[in-house]
């Protein structure tokens, strides 16, 4: 396998968070070491100074397990929007919809 560019790794990491966020519609999402790694990588890519602000990354981590559905989804979605801003990317609504459709289809 050829080495992945930093840009490709960033896309993969954001896609992983999109997948978690889509799953959060149906219930709390287990916080795994993989999720921790993705959040840490994205925090290291933050364009907002050193050390990067942790708030959106911590907010995402904390809210994927929230017991109230509406609060969970609203907070995870807001945190993910802030993560995109932190890494200098624009969130693609069509891509987000793709992950939501996949989560609903099982």
PyMOL commands that set and color helices and strands:
alter all, ss='L'
color gray80, all
select helices_A, chain A and resi 6-23+33-44+55-63+69-86+93-105
alter helices_A, ss='H'
color red, helices_A
deselect
rebuild
show_as cartoon
